[in-house]
Amino acid sequence: MASRQQSLRDRQKASIEKILNLNRERQESAATSEPNGDTGLHSGAIVNEDGDPIWKLVVNINSTRYPIPDVPVIYLVEPTAVNMQLITSDLARGLYTPAYVNFLSSVPRALLEDFASQIASTNTSEHIAQVYDQYLNFIVAEPDLFSLGMGKEAYWTFHSAKPSDEEVEAAIDRIVGGLFSVCVTMGAMPIIRCPQSGAAKEIATKLDRRLRDHILNSKDNLFSAAHQKPTAGSYVPSSRPVLVIVDRDIDLNPMLSHSWTYQSLVHDVLTMQLNRISVPIAEDGTQKSKSYDLSANDFFWARNASIPFPQVAEDIDAELTRYTADAENVTKKTGVSNIEDLTDNTASAAHLKAAITLLPELRERKATLDMHMNIATALLKGIKDRQLDNFFQLEEAITKQSAPQMLELINSSDKGTDPLDKLRIFIIWFLSTESKVEKAMFTRFEQALTTAGCAEYLPALTYIKRMKDLNVMTIMTTQSGGVQQSQAPLFGGLSSLSKNFSDRLSAGTFGNVNLEGLLSGVKNFLPANRDLTLTKIVESIMDPATASSSAIAKTESYLYFDPRNAHARGTTGGPINPTSRPGSAAPGGLGSSGPGTGASFGQRRQGFSEAIVFTVGGGSMDEYGNLQEWVKRSMAAGQGAAGTAKSRRVVYGSTELVNAEDFVRGCLVKLGQDD
């Protein structure tokens, strides 16, 4: 049986399951557990008949809680002074016993000593069974997508002169700690590549130092073979991964672009936070907001998240048709008219067992399809109102647009209902065009955007213009051709839609919505095969043999850190990037020269099968999807004669996933106001 490649989500889930099993490997039997030292506390987990741990109550540590005597408790908290005081208070009041304390990241020695002092002073040490550092202080949204939950203004923090050096230093330390945790969870000591200046260099240098110190000074090395015990059938990488750390400045366009894939549209059009989507729906004649959770068991999302939206709508139609057929098959055999009416008394004995077996799966499928039906309907409404298909089409060939054409677009009164879309496409064009925009023309653009309703966003242009003047970004987007547009209407025409889908849309999910107009006005575009700047950078590092010369030239000077190599500590950096901390000195010598030797030609041309890619200052769902598409293409292109694809994997992470509106409001506008 072929081994399965474990995703970051798989590994984080396994770590959490181990915590619930009281930090023991799952294969250990609870029956073999012994009392914990001389305390008399039983260290076995509470398990069900399958041997899985059962923890029925999940409570926020800051909520009001009441005693549950003689019941064990697992704490999973950030290592803060406040949390340690709350734990001590719980034990002193006898809320639970014993306590299994798990910190999400490494506890600073001073805090740990203070915690020990509190426990000693309250005489509650006998109630503590375990204290562990777990290295799980990151958020996994998709199988290989993570963020550090640092808020939507991280880009502003690293580029404004207003945050103090201490605040910036704390943000850098938070990133270093989060990346260390990701490496521990993945069970791999990475080789680190980064630019020669900016926050990315400072983060890489500190992370390299922390990894080296851990190897040299830790009695229990988290990266040793003893700690890496793969589960049966799991994939064990044959080589070390590369960790690519870059500043958001390499390319701002993905933070602003109008994408056409399902997950990117959801992130842009709807409110999405921690995989929870808020969708406006109509119930009993009133507009309400309904929340949906995209779980790891959502088969439809797993299959369609990265797919262009028109194909997603077609798949909804196909799945609804398949569900209807399966449900009718069950009802025919059991003699009921509706699957919801199925009970023990309505089916013959011959068919009851089969029907009851199928019923939970059918109901789960129905709930999933209903959720995605509502999501797709909301997206259709957003696409139609904001004309996102037109903006997407223009952005696919943005470099071909002239200044007069862009001015005409902004002045047009029929280009969607959200003026922010016009500002976004203008910034993308302004950063992408090779033609110089004269001051008079730029003033005309500002006036046109003000008239269009973008007055509150105009400070963003002040910052963007300064960035363009400093020539900070090097956009290397490539594509194989223009946008592909099918001559057929969306979804292959209304006749191809199932009755379920048509009825749902025309039933007034959004009030009086004209179905024909809603669908016919949305163009059936398929995105061109193109690689964003970050994807080109990753390709040049992971697969230099097939990368473009421009991408190779961009990464040729990237620093090279190998925590296992005493000499590979990064080359001497260049001068500080003037945009990294305008108006103030950089903390910790940000961008300053450092010790070490330059990477050899062989190290610079070393290929990798796995990569962790991290952007400092915000992540884009569009970038994540583009990287995964490149992985699929490169694996397919690397198939051998036997048809076996070369294994390749990219994990994408950022300080926070930020959609375009939040990035403009929380970062670009504030930076323009700072100027």
Secondary structure, DSSP 8 states (H G I E B T S, - for coil): ---B---HHHHHHHHHHHHHTTT--TTS-GGG--EETTTTEE----B-TTS-B-------TTS-----TT--EEEEE---HHHHHHHHHHHHTT--SSEEEEESS---HHHHHHHHHHHHHTT-GGGEEEEEE----SEEEETTEEE----TTHHHHHH-SSS-HHHHHHHHHHHHHHHHHHHHHHT---EEEE-SSSHHHHHHHHHHHHHHHHHHH-SS-TTSTTT----TTB---SS--EEEEEEGGG--GGGT----BHHHHHHHHSEEETTEEEEEEEETTEEEEEEEE--TT-HHHHHHTTSBHHHHHHHHHHHHHHHHHHHHHHHHHHT-SSGGG--TTSS-HHHHHHHHHHHHHHHHHHHHHHHHHHHHHHHHHHHHHHTHHHHHHHHHTGGG--HHHHHHHHH-SSS-S-HHHHHHHHHHHHHH--S---HHHHHHHHHHHHHHT-GGGTHHHHHHHHHHHHT------EESSS-EE-SS-GGG-GGGS-HHHHHHHHTTTTSS--HHHHHHTS--EE---EE-HHHHHHHHHH-TTTS-HHHHHHHTT-EEE-TT-SS-B-----S--TTTSTTS--GGGTT---SS----HHHHT---SEEEEEEET-B-HHHHHHHHHHHHHHHHHT--TT------EEEEEES-B--HHHHIIIIIHHHHHH-
